Amino acid sequence: MDDELAEANSPWSRLREFTSARVALGRSGCGVPTAAHLQFQWDHARARDAVYSTLDAHRLCAELREIGLESLLLRSAAPDRRSYLQRPDLGRRLADESRAMIAENETTFDVAFIIADGLSSTAVNYHALPLLKCVLPGLMDTWRVGPVCVVEQARVAIGDEIGEALRAAMTVLLIGERPGLSAPDSLGIYLTWNPRIGTTDAARNCISNIRPEGLSYEVAAQKLLYLLTESRRRSLSGFELKEAAPTAFAVDIAAAHIAIDAPSSSDPVLPKLREK
């Protein structure tokens, strides 16, 4: 059975119009068709490359200065990528020289932005700056924004030490998420009120899957601005703070030019997408 015939015979093939997940791959004998197998190998290689990709930290700092933002280039206690992957604890702490760089801060800030490579520098290199450009116009008039910290070999919790040292009321950490086979460049945001060393993940809010094929920069920025405003108003973050912004995030299917044809009543596979 060739690949075209295998795919055409799959009753699930219409689902591929709506998702990049591995559905309706077809079957060729006892395995998947050759094209699906090769695509899996390609996606797996892209995910591995993302994990070992390098953060373009100096370029990020230069571009931040171009838009009028002060930046600090920091490192975690992990000396290299191998140590970072094998010792997650090192990625949660600042290196001594980086700690000394921000220890003399005497200014207080409403929010400190942190850009960290995480498990996908690819995501950060592509998406961190465009996202920041969408967020910052909503903050400049009424928020004291600290220097943007660009951190290499970093994990989420490193934001707690940075926020405490900068005396920031809250931190917003942009970080490359663990790559998936369909999303090697997904960016995540973690918001933490009153950051302190030892803060648990229950005290954070997360916005994930930020990329052109996922959550757009504009929608992610609106969600973040809502959470920032509510976090400052209520002096908290985490599980007690819900992202409940109203209709601004509703998807207008017609405007997006997405045509969804309701399946016939005889179709046993697809749900009736137009039913509510």
PERA-V250717 format. One record per backbone hydrogen bond with DSSP energy under -1.0 kcal/mol. CO is the residue of the C=O (numbers start at 1). NH is the residue of the N-H. E is the energy in kcal/mol with one decimal. If there is no record, write none. Layout:
CO_NH_E ; CO_NH_E
This chain:
2_6_-2.4 ; 3_7_-2.4 ; 4_8_-2.3 ; 5_9_-1.7 ; 7_10_-1.4 ; 10_13_-1.4 ; 12_15_-2.1 ; 13_16_-1.4 ; 14_17_-1.6 ; 15_18_-2.0 ; 21_23_-1.9 ; 28_31_-1.7 ; 31_28_-3.6 ; 33_37_-2.1 ; 34_38_-2.6 ; 35_39_-2.1 ; 36_40_-2.0 ; 37_41_-2.0 ; 38_42_-2.2 ; 39_43_-2.6 ; 40_44_-2.6 ; 41_45_-2.1 ; 42_46_-2.1 ; 43_47_-2.1 ; 44_48_-2.2 ; 45_49_-2.6 ; 46_50_-2.0 ; 47_51_-1.6 ; 48_52_-1.6 ; 55_57_-2.0 ; 56_60_-2.0 ; 57_61_-2.5 ; 58_62_-2.2 ; 59_63_-2.5 ; 60_64_-2.3 ; 61_65_-2.0 ; 62_66_-1.6 ; 63_67_-1.0 ; 64_69_-2.6 ; 65_68_-1.7 ; 70_148_-2.7 ; 72_150_-3.1 ; 74_152_-1.9 ; 75_95_-2.4 ; 80_84_-2.2 ; 81_85_-2.3 ; 82_86_-2.0 ; 83_87_-2.5 ; 87_90_-1.3 ; 89_92_-1.0 ; 90_77_-1.4 ; 90_93_-1.1 ; 91_155_-2.4 ; 93_77_-2.3 ; 95_99_-2.5 ; 96_100_-2.2 ; 97_101_-1.3 ; 98_102_-1.1 ; 102_105_-1.2 ; 109_169_-2.5 ; 111_146_-2.6 ; 112_172_-2.5 ; 113_149_-2.3 ; 114_174_-3.4 ; 115_151_-3.1 ; 117_120_-1.4 ; 120_124_-1.3 ; 121_125_-3.1 ; 122_126_-1.8 ; 123_127_-2.7 ; 124_128_-1.6 ; 127_131_-2.0 ; 128_132_-2.3 ; 129_133_-2.3 ; 131_135_-1.5 ; 132_136_-2.8 ; 135_138_-1.6 ; 136_139_-2.3 ; 136_140_-1.7 ; 139_143_-2.0 ; 144_110_-2.0 ; 144_111_-1.7 ; 148_72_-2.4 ; 149_115_-3.3 ; 150_74_-3.1 ; 151_117_-1.5 ; 152_76_-1.8 ; 155_158_-1.6 ; 156_159_-1.9 ; 157_160_-1.5 ; 158_162_-1.9 ; 159_163_-2.7 ; 160_164_-2.1 ; 161_165_-2.2 ; 162_166_-2.3 ; 163_168_-2.4 ; 167_109_-1.6 ; 169_194_-3.5 ; 170_112_-1.9 ; 171_192_-2.3 ; 172_114_-2.7 ; 173_190_-2.2 ; 174_116_-3.2 ; 175_188_-3.0 ; 176_119_-2.0 ; 183_180_-1.9 ; 186_177_-2.8 ; 187_210_-2.4 ; 188_175_-2.5 ; 189_207_-2.1 ; 190_173_-2.8 ; 191_205_-2.1 ; 192_171_-2.2 ; 196_199_-2.1 ; 200_203_-1.7 ; 201_204_-1.7 ; 202_239_-2.0 ; 205_191_-2.7 ; 207_189_-2.8 ; 209_215_-3.2 ; 210_187_-1.8 ; 211_214_-1.7 ; 215_211_-1.3 ; 216_220_-2.5 ; 217_221_-2.6 ; 218_222_-2.0 ; 219_223_-2.4 ; 220_224_-2.5 ; 221_225_-2.7 ; 222_226_-2.1 ; 223_227_-2.3 ; 224_228_-3.0 ; 225_229_-2.3 ; 226_230_-2.4 ; 227_231_-2.8 ; 228_232_-2.3 ; 229_233_-2.2 ; 230_234_-2.5 ; 231_235_-1.4 ; 231_236_-1.2 ; 238_241_-1.9 ; 242_244_-1.2 ; 246_249_-1.4 ; 247_250_-2.0 ; 251_253_-1.1 ; 252_256_-1.9 ; 253_258_-2.0 ; 254_257_-1.4 ; 264_267_-2.0 ; 271_273_-1.3 ; 272_275_-1.8
